[in-house]
Amino acid sequence: MATVFIALTSIAQNSDFPVSIGIFGGPTDFIGDIDAHKTFDFGGEETYFHFGAELGLYVSPSFNFGILFSTGQIGFKGDKGAFESDMNSLDFQLKYKLNNGHIFNEKAKLAPYLLVGGGMTDLKGDTSVVLDNMVGQFELGAGVNIPISERLSFDLRNTFKYLSSDNVDRLNQDLNDMYMTLTAGLKLNLGAKKDRDMDGISDKDDACPDVKGLVEFNGCPDSDRDGIADAEDACPDAAGDASMMGCPDGDRDGVADKDDACPSEAGLTQFRGCPDTDGDGVMDKEDTCPDVAGTIEFNGCPDTDGDGISDDLDRCPNAAGTEAMIGCPDEDGDGVADRDDKCPDVAGIEANKGCPEITNEVKQISTKALQGIQFESGKDIIKSSSNEILNNVADIMKENPAYKLFIQGHADSQGDDAMNQTLSDKRAAAVKAYLTNKAIDEARMRSQGFGESSPVADNATTEGRAKNRRVEFTVEF
């Protein structure tokens, strides 16, 4: 039996629309013993039709169950004779839908299916021609559902039906009789779409059925409108891009702002988005010397002289020193850094800027020299009585090679100022010449006259003027 099937349906019968009704109709083609060729060709002298209605029930995404009632005629005219009969059929069919989400998408534009079923056919013809008036039948078929609108679809189906009797056409010879139907029709699904969040997407298709969303995201929202559904958006309230899982990256350094410790400065992934300007492996915000490459050990600062003290703390960054000297060397080991040591090659004391302490002997000789060095009156010729003191000074200079000597000549206020200045210069120079003759390196001494400018006593008295006429020694380093 070939039946044209007209059913009113939705695009796909589903849990929202669990019941469908439809009407169908189409031609039938009979094969029995009366058919000499025994082929389905839907031809011959007469064409027979059946029409009917169907009730469909949704079972699962893969299966639908159908109850079909049809009425019409069946018959055949051929070489061995002819027969014709009215026919009423009741069929039960189980459909396997290929658009079940496993083979094809449930929302496919074409929804193919396979069917298996059975039923009863009541024949009301000339009993001299049709021997059986109630026969059972087994059926196999295939079809396709084509959507027209949300609820309405067009259906095409081809069904093969194998009867339980071999004498429908009165001839009982070999195989049981059979027929085939070609059907077309319309189906309408009945029911109501369940949509809790009222976003127009059925709950069964809605990935977020309790939150109003968008069709393109299967019913899930996109709060920040960045094209990434909130469920997959690591920053649903801030527009971002897919590469950042929906999060913004204001400085475009490849680290999302939410993870970026320096969101306003382009940086490196390994430093959580912070820069490392000098490329020394210490990010700028933790780098004491961000513009000069250093080491992690010294918080990003270099140690140019390799003394274990970073340049930012090293008082002598280009000369290896000690921690005690804050990175400066102390060659003579006197506790005064070479840069501050007036005598870097001779151990001294801090109070004397790294130079040796001046002994009491030297101080005493200097005191004796103040009045003990005598000159010929008005001249720069040293009296022999002064030799002992000068020889002592020479010995001290030899014993203390670090010493340098400043020889100062002074005069009283008697006489012309210019003459007094010249005389004091010459007398200081005479003392220097004497010591040079005693093998003291001239480079270790300097002399200068101060005339009457630096008195130490009152020039109004004889005793005072005598004290002001003097030669002073100052040890230098």
C-alpha positions as a printed NumPy array, in Angstrom:
array([[  0.   ,   0.   ,   0.   ],
       [  1.42 ,   3.367,  -1.008],
       [ -0.121,   6.194,   1.001],
       [  0.397,   9.96 ,   0.521],
       [  0.979,  11.255,   4.054],
       [ -0.261,  14.762,   4.908],
       [  0.72 ,  15.589,   8.508],
       [  0.729,  18.779,  10.528],
       [  4.001,  18.86 ,  12.498],
       [  6.82 ,  20.976,  13.925],
       [ 10.31 ,  21.034,  12.543],
       [ 11.077,  18.085,  14.779],
       [  8.746,  16.421,  17.216],
       [ 10.356,  16.697,  20.638],
       [  9.659,  16.888,  24.372],
       [  8.126,  20.356,  23.945],
       [  5.703,  18.985,  21.33 ],
       [  5.149,  15.362,  22.393],
       [  2.005,  14.754,  20.309],
       [  1.517,  15.17 ,  16.558],
       [ -1.472,  14.77 ,  14.264],
       [ -1.453,  14.472,  10.533],
       [ -3.217,  13.443,   7.341],
       [ -1.716,  11.493,   4.488],
       [ -2.442,   9.931,   1.148],
       [ -0.847,   8.297,  -1.854],
       [ -0.739,   5.395,  -4.294],
       [ -0.403,   1.68 ,  -3.536],
       [  1.212,  -1.053,  -5.617],
       [  0.202,  -4.702,  -5.03 ],
       [  2.304,  -7.806,  -5.687],
       [  0.759, -11.273,  -5.401],
       [  0.377, -14.517,  -7.291],
       [ -1.868, -12.731,  -9.767],
       [  1.045, -10.491, -10.759],
       [  3.071, -12.391, -13.345],
       [  6.059,  -9.965, -13.118],
       [  6.004,  -9.572,  -9.343],
       [  7.642,  -6.108,  -9.299],
       [  6.653,  -2.819,  -7.681],
       [  6.11 ,  -0.376, -10.534],
       [  3.045,   1.616,  -9.484],
       [  1.762,   1.05 , -13.021],
       [ -0.84 ,  -1.065, -14.766],
       [ -4.292,  -0.355, -16.025],
       [ -5.582,   0.984, -12.677],
       [ -4.046,   3.145,  -9.909],
       [ -5.279,   2.617,  -6.37 ],
       [ -5.023,   5.117,  -3.492],
       [ -5.302,   5.209,   0.265],
       [ -5.847,   8.179,   2.577],
       [ -5.656,   8.432,   6.309],
       [ -4.667,  10.091,   9.546],
       [ -1.866,   9.581,  12.052],
       [ -1.348,  10.16 ,  15.744],
       [  2.359,  10.512,  16.643],
       [  3.909,  10.28 ,  20.108],
       [  7.4  ,  11.476,  21.07 ],
       [  9.384,   8.777,  22.902],
       [ 12.977,  10.048,  22.929],
       [ 15.378,  12.027,  20.714],
       [ 15.834,   8.796,  18.712],
       [ 12.349,   7.302,  18.653],
       [  8.747,   8.28 ,  17.826],
       [  5.706,   5.994,  17.965],
       [  2.859,   6.304,  15.464],
       [ -0.724,   5.002,  15.148],
       [ -2.068,   5.247,  11.576],
       [ -5.553,   4.637,  10.19 ],
       [ -6.   ,   4.566,   6.423],
       [ -8.807,   3.784,   4.015],
       [ -8.896,   3.288,   0.271],
       [ -8.703,   0.542,  -2.335],
       [ -6.283,  -2.149,  -3.389],
       [ -6.29 ,  -4.248,  -6.515],
       [ -4.509,  -5.53 ,  -9.59 ],
       [ -5.267,  -6.261, -13.243],
       [ -2.876,  -8.468, -15.131],
       [ -2.225, -11.551, -17.23 ],
       [ -3.509, -13.988, -14.595],
       [ -6.629, -12.064, -13.81 ],
       [ -7.759,  -9.155, -11.763],
       [ -9.152,  -8.241,  -8.349],
       [-10.238,  -5.098,  -6.511],
       [-11.216,  -4.487,  -2.886],
       [-11.949,  -1.72 ,  -0.413],
       [ -9.355,  -1.64 ,   2.339],
       [ -9.173,  -0.24 ,   5.864],
       [ -5.862,  -0.445,   7.733],
       [ -4.693,   0.136,  11.296],
       [ -0.9  ,   0.313,  11.654],
       [  1.494,   0.748,  14.577],
       [  4.945,   2.101,  13.671],
       [  8.179,   2.779,  15.572],
       [ 10.42 ,   5.355,  13.895],
       [ 14.148,   5.615,  14.424],
       [ 15.15 ,   9.242,  13.794],
       [ 18.587,   9.812,  12.302],
       [ 18.584,  13.461,  13.452],
       [ 18.935,  12.342,  17.053],
       [ 22.085,  14.28 ,  17.882],
       [ 24.245,  11.198,  17.381],
       [ 24.063,  10.78 ,  13.605],
       [ 22.694,  14.162,  12.479],
       [ 21.951,  17.364,  14.379],
       [ 18.522,  17.475,  15.987],
       [ 17.865,  20.769,  14.19 ],
       [ 18.911,  19.489,  10.763],
       [ 16.979,  20.957,   7.822],
       [ 16.189,  17.433,   6.638],
       [ 15.204,  14.839,   9.23 ],
       [ 15.489,  11.31 ,   7.78 ],
       [ 14.166,   8.245,   9.621],
       [ 13.684,   4.471,   9.403],
       [ 10.548,   2.662,  10.516],
       [  9.347,  -0.777,  11.512],
       [  5.807,  -1.791,  12.369],
       [  2.785,  -3.965,  11.891],
       [ -0.982,  -3.95 ,  11.887],
       [ -4.219,  -5.303,  10.416],
       [ -5.955,  -4.729,   7.06 ],
       [ -9.669,  -5.359,   6.581],
       [-10.639,  -6.156,   2.968],
       [-14.26 ,  -5.609,   1.817],
       [-14.436,  -6.91 ,  -1.721],
       [-16.051,  -9.597,  -3.855],
       [-15.49 , -12.728,  -1.798],
       [-15.286, -14.708,  -4.998],
       [-12.207, -12.692,  -5.769],
       [-10.826, -11.784,  -2.342],
       [-10.745, -14.833,  -0.144],
       [ -9.521, -13.208,   3.12 ],
       [-11.278, -10.25 ,   4.658],
       [ -8.846,  -9.634,   7.61 ],
       [ -5.084, -10.035,   7.27 ],
       [ -2.129,  -9.073,   9.369],
       [  0.885,  -7.233,   8.002],
       [  4.521,  -6.526,   8.839],
       [  6.111,  -3.339,   7.48 ],
       [  9.514,  -1.7  ,   6.924],
       [ 10.151,   1.739,   5.54 ],
       [ 12.136,   4.958,   5.353],
       [ 11.235,   8.602,   5.061],
       [ 12.284,  12.196,   5.507],
       [ 10.676,  15.082,   7.386],
       [ 11.11 ,  18.533,   5.769],
       [ 10.365,  21.603,   7.925],
       [  8.015,  24.315,   6.684],
       [  7.603,  26.391,   9.84 ],
       [  8.256,  26.024,  13.548],
       [  5.343,  23.6  ,  13.964],
       [  4.542,  22.484,  10.428],
       [  6.502,  20.049,   8.266],
       [  6.154,  18.103,   5.024],
       [  6.775,  14.359,   5.168],
       [  7.721,  11.827,   2.473],
       [  7.719,   8.086,   3.159],
       [  8.076,   4.753,   1.357],
       [  6.765,   1.668,   3.195],
       [  6.948,  -2.019,   2.275],
       [  4.143,  -4.186,   3.752],
       [  4.297,  -7.966,   3.93 ],
       [  0.878,  -9.636,   4.478],
       [  0.159, -12.676,   6.628],
       [ -1.837, -14.37 ,   3.808],
       [ -1.047, -15.694,   0.324],
       [ -4.633, -15.668,  -0.909],
       [ -5.586, -11.997,  -0.905],
       [ -5.794, -12.255,  -4.688],
       [ -7.48 , -15.716,  -4.419],
       [ -4.375, -17.444,  -5.703],
       [ -2.337, -19.401,  -3.203],
       [  0.864, -20.394,  -4.924],
       [  4.236, -19.365,  -3.422],
       [  5.147, -16.209,  -1.377],
       [  2.651, -14.288,   0.747],
       [  1.09 , -11.244,  -0.898],
       [  2.618,  -7.801,  -0.309],
       [  2.227,  -4.175,  -1.293],
       [  4.156,  -0.897,  -1.117],
       [  3.009,   2.619,  -0.305],
       [  4.395,   5.967,  -1.363],
       [  3.079,   8.635,   0.994],
       [  3.28 ,  12.39 ,   1.348],
       [  1.642,  14.71 ,   3.819],
       [  1.69 ,  17.378,   6.491],
       [  2.145,  17.005,  10.25 ],
       [  1.436,  19.397,  13.074],
       [  3.014,  18.999,  16.49 ],
       [  0.911,  19.834,  19.507],
       [  2.272,  21.172,  22.777],
       [  3.913,  24.253,  24.246],
       [  7.549,  25.296,  24.242],
       [  8.964,  25.302,  27.793],
       [ 11.052,  28.464,  28.282],
       [ 11.572,  29.333,  31.954],
       [ 13.806,  32.355,  31.307],
       [ 11.581,  33.706,  28.501],
       [ 14.466,  34.196,  26.07 ],
       [ 12.728,  32.486,  23.176],
       [ 14.863,  29.346,  23.423],
       [ 13.272,  26.119,  24.588],
       [ 14.565,  24.798,  27.891],
       [ 15.589,  21.563,  26.21 ],
       [ 17.858,  23.521,  23.832],
       [ 18.829,  26.195,  26.37 ],
       [ 22.291,  25.724,  27.869],
       [ 21.316,  28.296,  30.524],
       [ 17.567,  27.666,  31.025],
       [ 17.267,  29.863,  34.135],
       [ 19.104,  32.919,  32.757],
       [ 17.858,  34.939,  29.798],
       [ 20.374,  34.647,  26.972],
       [ 21.012,  34.795,  23.257],
       [ 20.294,  32.397,  20.41 ],
       [ 23.909,  32.412,  19.242],
       [ 25.023,  31.17 ,  22.668],
       [ 22.335,  28.477,  23.02 ],
       [ 20.399,  30.604,  25.467],
       [ 23.328,  31.728,  27.614],
       [ 23.93 ,  35.456,  28.27 ],
       [ 26.85 ,  37.643,  27.183],
       [ 26.673,  40.415,  29.788],
       [ 29.628,  42.452,  28.51 ],
       [ 28.68 ,  42.012,  24.823],
       [ 32.168,  40.88 ,  23.807],
       [ 30.985,  37.898,  21.787],
       [ 31.89 ,  35.365,  24.494],
       [ 29.158,  33.722,  26.545],
       [ 29.313,  34.408,  30.286],
       [ 29.735,  30.692,  31.009],
       [ 33.   ,  30.716,  29.04 ],
       [ 33.982,  34.305,  29.879],
       [ 36.579,  34.653,  32.634],
       [ 35.584,  38.336,  32.92 ],
       [ 31.827,  38.387,  32.2  ],
       [ 31.403,  42.008,  33.317],
       [ 34.305,  43.51 ,  31.314],
       [ 34.488,  43.306,  27.519],
       [ 37.557,  41.421,  26.321],
       [ 38.565,  39.112,  23.506],
       [ 38.696,  35.403,  22.876],
       [ 42.471,  35.146,  23.253],
       [ 42.091,  36.389,  26.846],
       [ 39.045,  34.148,  27.539],
       [ 36.848,  37.245,  27.417],
       [ 39.012,  39.439,  29.652],
       [ 40.444,  42.843,  28.673],
       [ 44.165,  43.435,  28.208],
       [ 44.59 ,  47.205,  28.405],
       [ 48.348,  47.306,  27.798],
       [ 48.233,  44.623,  25.071],
       [ 51.036,  42.561,  26.601],
       [ 49.221,  39.231,  26.405],
       [ 48.374,  39.162,  30.115],
       [ 44.729,  39.79 ,  31.022],
       [ 44.185,  42.813,  33.26 ],
       [ 42.765,  40.615,  36.026],
       [ 46.07 ,  38.733,  36.177],
       [ 48.321,  41.7  ,  35.292],
       [ 50.293,  43.117,  38.22 ],
       [ 51.119,  46.125,  35.986],
       [ 47.959,  46.589,  33.874],
       [ 49.013,  50.032,  32.577],
       [ 52.474,  48.998,  31.362],
       [ 53.223,  46.4  ,  28.72 ],
       [ 55.276,  43.685,  30.333],
       [ 56.196,  40.019,  30.248],
       [ 54.164,  36.924,  30.988],
       [ 56.752,  35.556,  33.44 ],
       [ 56.433,  38.748,  35.493],
       [ 52.602,  38.741,  35.486],
       [ 52.548,  41.543,  32.93 ],
       [ 55.205,  43.791,  34.52 ],
       [ 58.134,  45.131,  32.456],
       [ 61.835,  44.35 ,  32.845],
       [ 63.404,  47.347,  31.096],
       [ 67.033,  46.297,  31.521],
       [ 66.326,  42.631,  30.742],
       [ 68.147,  41.304,  33.792],
       [ 65.399,  38.947,  34.95 ],
       [ 64.169,  41.25 ,  37.721],
       [ 60.937,  43.126,  36.951],
       [ 61.145,  46.899,  37.214],
       [ 58.856,  47.218,  40.229],
       [ 61.253,  45.025,  42.253],
       [ 64.447,  46.229,  40.531],
       [ 66.517,  48.683,  42.576],
       [ 68.401,  49.555,  39.379],
       [ 65.695,  49.213,  36.656],
       [ 67.741,  50.935,  33.932],
       [ 70.978,  48.979,  34.441],
       [ 71.215,  45.206,  34.008],
       [ 72.12 ,  43.504,  37.242],
       [ 71.556,  40.217,  39.027],
       [ 68.7  ,  38.707,  41.005],
       [ 71.066,  38.399,  43.991],
       [ 71.392,  42.19 ,  44.162],
       [ 67.734,  43.023,  43.389],
       [ 68.553,  43.864,  39.796],
       [ 71.648,  45.986,  40.482],
       [ 75.111,  45.182,  39.089],
       [ 78.297,  44.559,  41.085],
       [ 80.817,  46.033,  38.659],
       [ 83.917,  45.398,  40.781],
       [ 82.761,  41.937,  41.904],
       [ 83.319,  42.593,  45.597],
       [ 79.914,  41.254,  46.664],
       [ 78.436,  44.704,  47.236],
       [ 75.96 ,  45.981,  44.652],
       [ 76.833,  49.22 ,  42.889],
       [ 73.878,  51.085,  44.404],
       [ 75.329,  50.487,  47.887],
       [ 79.036,  50.486,  46.95 ],
       [ 80.91 ,  53.707,  47.753],
       [ 83.606,  52.561,  45.343],
       [ 81.699,  50.626,  42.589],
       [ 84.726,  50.427,  40.3  ],
       [ 87.263,  49.219,  42.872],
       [ 86.852,  45.976,  44.789],
       [ 86.603,  46.599,  48.495],
       [ 85.266,  45.175,  51.714],
       [ 81.91 ,  45.183,  53.427],
       [ 83.414,  47.083,  56.374],
       [ 84.533,  49.845,  54.006],
       [ 81.113,  49.77 ,  52.189],
       [ 82.748,  48.424,  49.06 ],
       [ 85.902,  50.553,  49.098],
       [ 89.457,  49.199,  49.351],
       [ 91.704,  49.853,  52.369],
       [ 95.165,  48.911,  51.174],
       [ 96.96 ,  49.787,  54.408],
       [ 94.301,  48.134,  56.572],
       [ 93.983,  51.058,  58.94 ],
       [ 90.193,  51.194,  58.821],
       [ 90.117,  54.265,  56.604],
       [ 89.01 ,  53.655,  53.006],
       [ 91.622,  54.544,  50.417],
       [ 89.311,  57.186,  48.919],
       [ 89.296,  58.987,  52.309],
       [ 92.848,  58.042,  53.346],
       [ 95.416,  60.826,  53.021],
       [ 98.068,  58.141,  53.515],
       [ 96.631,  55.111,  51.631],
       [ 99.921,  53.229,  51.653],
       [100.734,  53.776,  55.346],
       [ 98.535,  52.627,  58.218],
       [ 97.249,  55.538,  60.219],
       [ 94.356,  56.613,  62.365],
       [ 90.891,  57.812,  61.481],
       [ 91.357,  61.042,  63.44 ],
       [ 94.331,  61.851,  61.217],
       [ 92.465,  60.896,  57.995],
       [ 94.304,  57.606,  57.708],
       [ 97.748,  59.036,  58.285],
       [100.002,  57.974,  61.176],
       [ 99.617,  59.77 ,  64.457],
       [102.225,  62.531,  64.96 ],
       [104.405,  61.471,  67.883],
       [105.216,  63.616,  70.901],
       [108.836,  63.736,  69.752],
       [107.831,  65.382,  66.52 ],
       [105.575,  67.791,  68.361],
       [108.422,  68.709,  70.71 ],
       [110.86 ,  69.32 ,  67.856],
       [108.256,  71.512,  66.158],
       [107.863,  73.482,  69.376],
       [111.621,  73.976,  69.744],
       [111.875,  75.1  ,  66.155],
       [109.487,  77.995,  66.76 ],
       [112.161,  80.011,  68.558],
       [115.217,  77.844,  68.173],
       [115.947,  78.592,  64.524],
       [117.945,  81.819,  64.344],
       [119.004,  83.95 ,  61.366],
       [121.538,  86.697,  60.829],
       [119.812,  90.009,  61.553],
       [117.79 ,  91.156,  58.548],
       [119.084,  88.243,  56.45 ],
       [118.041,  84.703,  55.445],
       [121.313,  83.165,  56.606],
       [120.713,  80.472,  59.238],
       [122.915,  80.71 ,  62.34 ],
       [124.905,  77.599,  63.202],
       [123.131,  77.477,  66.561],
       [120.059,  76.302,  64.704],
       [121.728,  73.266,  63.108],
       [120.926,  70.855,  65.917],
       [117.211,  71.501,  65.686],
       [117.194,  71.295,  61.863],
       [119.198,  68.071,  61.942],
       [116.589,  66.596,  64.298],
       [113.863,  67.606,  61.857],
       [115.812,  65.905,  59.026],
       [116.121,  62.702,  61.076],
       [112.37 ,  62.67 ,  61.787],
       [111.616,  63.112,  58.069],
       [113.898,  60.175,  57.218],
       [112.28 ,  57.974,  59.847],
       [108.766,  58.816,  58.649],
       [108.721,  58.635,  54.873],
       [104.96 ,  59.357,  54.823],
       [105.533,  62.783,  56.341],
       [105.429,  65.902,  54.246],
       [106.576,  69.19 ,  55.687],
       [105.076,  72.642,  55.372],
       [107.696,  75.263,  56.345],
       [106.207,  78.646,  57.241],
       [108.205,  81.834,  57.767],
       [106.839,  84.712,  59.929],
       [108.108,  88.204,  60.826],
       [107.327,  90.874,  63.414],
       [105.824,  94.237,  62.523],
       [109.051,  96.245,  62.561],
       [110.092,  97.683,  59.232],
       [108.442,  97.757,  55.822],
       [105.63 ,  95.241,  55.235],
       [106.886,  94.225,  51.815],
       [110.368,  93.726,  53.089],
       [109.042,  91.603,  55.951],
       [107.08 ,  89.464,  53.456],
       [110.131,  88.95 ,  51.266],
       [112.355,  88.174,  54.246],
       [109.902,  85.584,  55.629],
       [109.734,  83.914,  52.189],
       [113.494,  83.722,  51.95 ],
       [113.967,  82.404,  55.482],
       [111.381,  79.627,  54.934],
       [113.113,  78.766,  51.646],
       [116.499,  78.728,  53.402],
       [115.229,  76.115,  55.887],
       [113.897,  74.008,  53.005],
       [117.292,  74.24 ,  51.263],
       [119.065,  73.147,  54.449],
       [116.886,  70.047,  54.794],
       [117.311,  69.268,  51.1  ],
       [121.051,  69.258,  51.677],
       [120.355,  66.703,  54.435],
       [118.961,  64.272,  51.834],
       [115.301,  65.083,  52.336],
       [113.417,  64.888,  49.027],
       [112.495,  68.415,  48.   ],
       [109.134,  67.079,  46.757],
       [108.211,  66.238,  50.339],
       [108.525,  69.861,  51.43 ],
       [106.995,  73.213,  50.627],
       [107.809,  76.636,  52.033],
       [105.938,  79.911,  52.263],
       [106.404,  83.25 ,  53.981],
       [103.546,  85.002,  55.716],
       [105.359,  88.234,  56.659],
       [103.811,  89.965,  59.642],
       [100.283,  88.728,  58.87 ],
       [100.055,  85.975,  61.508],
       [101.428,  87.215,  64.832],
       [101.234,  84.974,  67.894],
       [102.204,  87.727,  70.395],
       [102.059,  91.465,  70.901],
       [104.39 ,  93.31 ,  68.515],
       [104.445,  96.273,  70.94 ],
       [106.865,  94.485,  73.259],
       [110.343,  93.16 ,  72.712],
       [109.276,  89.715,  73.944],
       [106.268,  89.702,  71.709],
       [108.196,  90.668,  68.584],
       [110.747,  87.913,  69.351],
       [107.945,  85.303,  69.373],
       [106.533,  86.614,  66.109],
       [109.891,  86.193,  64.347],
       [109.631,  82.422,  63.917],
       [109.704,  79.425,  61.615],
       [106.862,  76.885,  62.018],
       [106.821,  73.242,  60.877],
       [103.542,  71.534,  60.047],
       [103.548,  67.835,  59.224],
       [101.356,  67.013,  56.218],
       [100.474,  63.784,  54.449]])
